[in-house]
Amino acid sequence: MIRELSQGNFLIKRRIRIFENRVVYYESKFANGNEITITYEDLTNFKEMYTATTQHLIWGVVVSALIFAGSFALRNDKEFDNPYMWIFCGAAFLAVSAFYLMTREKVWKIKLQNYTFIFIKRNAPDKTTVDDFIEDLFRVRKEYLRDTYLYIDKNIQYEPQLKNLQWLKKVDAISKDEFEIKRLELSDLFNTEKKSIGFSNR
């Protein structure tokens, strides 16, 4: 293992471990945990700021607010059985709202190739540690992809090598300039091989 980052509180926990050829991501919400292994081929270097929330808690806040508003409006109605119900409903609304705010997180959302995401809290334990960790994650990803797919070999067919170069450029493992240099190198190698085959003119 190259590096590990642990984050969380009593409600939400995360652990991200960087290995030479993969990332292991663990997330636990309300004691319900799940661990996945992500290959660097599936990990992008795209990240964006995001505020993560739990959807059912949003609905809980909305519903409790509506119930509180209704009970408060009816508090002086003589036909209303419990004129103090609005106090209980207000307390419930405050409790659900506080729980919702506690679970909201400012995170980095990092995209995977299958249009899913992993989340890393932006300031836990602190901003510098998180920024350095993500920088290391993207660096190791890039090194692995380059070491694995960036090669020019006359013993391998032209098309698969060209596709590798195109894919590396697409996933930002190589720059456009590097792609052009390697593409020309690949073309020169195979053009040379083709010229050496056949009959010479005399």
Secondary structure, 3 states (H helix, E strand, C coil): CCEEEEEECCCEEEEEEECCCEEEEEEEECCEEEEEEEECCCEEEEEEEEEECCHHHHHHHHHHHHHHHHHHHCCCCCCCCCCCHHHHHHHHHHHHHHHHHHHCEEEEEEEECCCCEEEEECCCCCHHHHHHHHHHHHHHHHHHHHHHHCCCCCCCCHHHHHHHHHHHHHCCCCCHHHHHHHHHHHHHHHHHHHHCCCCCCC
